[in-house]
Amino acid sequence: MCMKYRNKLIRNILTLVGIVLLSIYIFQIRADFGIVLDIRYIYLLLLFFVTLAIFFLNGLFLKILMEPFGIKLKNTEAFGLSILTNFGNYFSFFFGGAAIKAVYFKKKYAFSYKRYLESLGLTYLLVFSINSLIAILSMVILFLKESVVSWIAFAVFFSIFVFSVSILVFPQIVKILPVSKIKNSFNSHSALSKDTGIKLIQILLLNSILGATAVMLKFGSIGTSLDFIQGVYVNSVAGLATFINLTPASIGITESLTAYAALIFNIAPAQALIATLIDRVVTLIIIIPLGVYFGRLFMGKK
């Protein structure tokens, strides 16, 4: 109980520090927010629909992923859980969205938390391997095309790729992992059929395309142009915030990673911050009403 309280206290402190630092920085660059007055609203409208499409794809990924575990999700159910996952991540700490899904599957499908942890581990293995490969390829193209590269980002993604693919190809590696819960979370990928694996990979590739498009739109809305490969790279680096989810909605983390990624394209951190905040506003416009709706709809069901 003491450990649980301490962890909660640490997360609260990290969130407070993140909000304070972000607020100070926003105050310092307040003059740059003048570009919002010239925002291109057509870009925001397109960003809205692209974000909705990403939520739909995330739901489709979940639906296909859970089939080998004997859970047949309806399309509406899968989309709703995708919304609730993001809703939970925005308004709670440390993978709150994953906890919402765990409770839902336990309540409606009697799906044990252990089995859910296995499905979660499978999700991360696939996402890690595909997204890191996409990031590496985008960096190679950028280096050949523009002679720009972040060796730190390259090293991070290369390490993630090697680790995740090693477990997929050599599952016996799991046995040497030091923590039993981690071992359990990576024990289920052998049950994944080739056909299912291909479908999931296709969804991840399409999701990456939409993610890059969303990056281009949110920067484009403030008059900053990025091409598709640049969008892929920024989206990949910013996506690391999902796995460093120490604060609600990765406040401060997503902004920092986006600014870091955009810096090699000579985009000022202030512009990256504004673009990220615009993206957050669009996301909140979607997940607040839909999150409340699906929360009432699903959590009341047996």
C-alpha positions, 0 to 999 in steps of 0.5 A, spaced: 500 500 500 505 504 501 509 502 495 502 504 491 501 511 494 509 512 493 508 511 485 502 515 485 505 521 489 511 520 484 506 521 478 503 526 481 509 530 482 511 529 475 505 531 472 505 537 476 512 539 474 511 537 467 505 542 467 509 548 470 515 547 465 510 547 459 506 553 462 513 557 463 515 555 456 508 557 453 508 564 457 515 565 454 513 564 447 506 567 448 508 572 442 509 566 437 501 564 438 500 570 434 500 565 428 494 562 431 490 568 428 492 566 421 490 558 422 488 554 416 481 552 418 481 547 412 487 543 415 483 543 422 477 540 419 482 535 415 485 533 421 479 532 425 477 526 420 484 523 419 484 523 427 477 519 427 480 514 422 486 513 426 481 511 432 477 507 427 484 503 425 486 502 432 479 499 434 480 494 428 487 492 430 484 491 437 478 487 434 483 482 429 488 482 435 483 479 440 480 474 435 485 469 437 483 469 444 476 467 443 473 475 443 469 477 437 468 484 438 463 488 434 465 494 430 462 499 434 465 496 440 472 496 437 471 503 435 468 505 442 474 501 446 479 505 442 476 512 444 476 509 451 483 507 451 485 514 448 480 517 453 483 514 459 490 515 457 488 523 457 485 523 464 489 518 468 496 516 469 501 510 466 497 506 461 490 508 464 487 506 457 489 499 458 486 499 464 479 501 462 480 495 456 482 490 462 476 491 466 471 491 460 474 485 458 474 482 464 467 484 466 463 482 459 468 476 457 470 474 463 477 475 460 483 474 465 487 480 467 493 475 465 491 473 458 489 481 457 497 482 459 499 477 454 495 480 449 498 487 451 505 484 450 503 482 443 500 489 441 507 492 444 511 487 440 508 488 433 507 496 434 515 496 437 517 492 431 513 495 425 513 502 428 521 502 429 522 499 422 518 505 419 522 510 423 529 507 421 527 507 414 524 514 414 531 516 417 535 513 412 531 516 406 532 523 410 539 522 410 540 520 403 535 525 401 537 531 405 543 529 409 539 530 416 539 525 421 539 524 429 543 519 431 540 518 438 533 517 435 536 512 430 540 508 436 533 508 440 529 505 434 534 500 432 535 498 439 527 497 439 527 494 433 532 489 435 529 487 441 522 486 439 524 482 433 528 478 437 523 476 441 518 475 435 523 470 432 526 467 438 521 467 443 525 463 448 529 469 449 523 471 454 525 465 459 531 470 461 527 476 462 528 478 469 521 480 471 515 474 471 510 479 469 514 481 463 515 474 461 508 473 461 506 479 457 510 476 451 508 469 451 502 469 447 505 471 440 506 464 438 498 463 438 498 468 432 496 466 425 500 468 419 494 471 416 492 475 422 499 477 423 499 480 416 492 483 417 495 487 423 501 489 420 497 492 414 493 496 419 500 498 423 502 501 416 496 504 414 496 507 421 503 510 420 501 513 413 495 517 417 499 519 423 504 522 418 498 525 414 496 528 421 503 531 423 503 534 416 496 537 417 497 540 424 504 543 422 500 545 415 495 549 419 500 554 422 503 555 415 509 550 416 510 545 411 513 538 412 513 533 406 510 526 407 517 522 409 518 528 414 511 527 417 513 519 418 519 521 422 516 526 426 510 522 428 515 516 429 519 520 434 513 523 437 510 516 438 515 514 443 511 518 448 506 512 448 511 508 452 513 513 456 506 515 459 508 518 466 503 523 465 496 524 463 496 524 455 504 524 456 503 532 457 510 535 456 513 529 453 509 529 447 511 536 446 518 535 447 519 529 443 515 533 437 520 539 438 526 534 438 524 531 431 522 537 428 528 541 430 532 537 424 528 541 419 529 547 422 522 548 425 522 552 432 520 549 438 515 554 439 512 552 432 512 544 434 509 546 441 503 550 437 502 544 432 502 539 438 497 543 442 492 544 436 493 536 435 491 535 442 485 540 442 482 536 436 483 530 439 479 532 445 474 535 441 473 527 439 474 523 445 470 527 450 463 527 448 465 520 445 468 517 451 463 519 455 458 516 450 461 509 450 463 509 457 456 510 459 454 505 454 459 499 455 460 500 463 453 499 464 453 492 460 454 486 463 
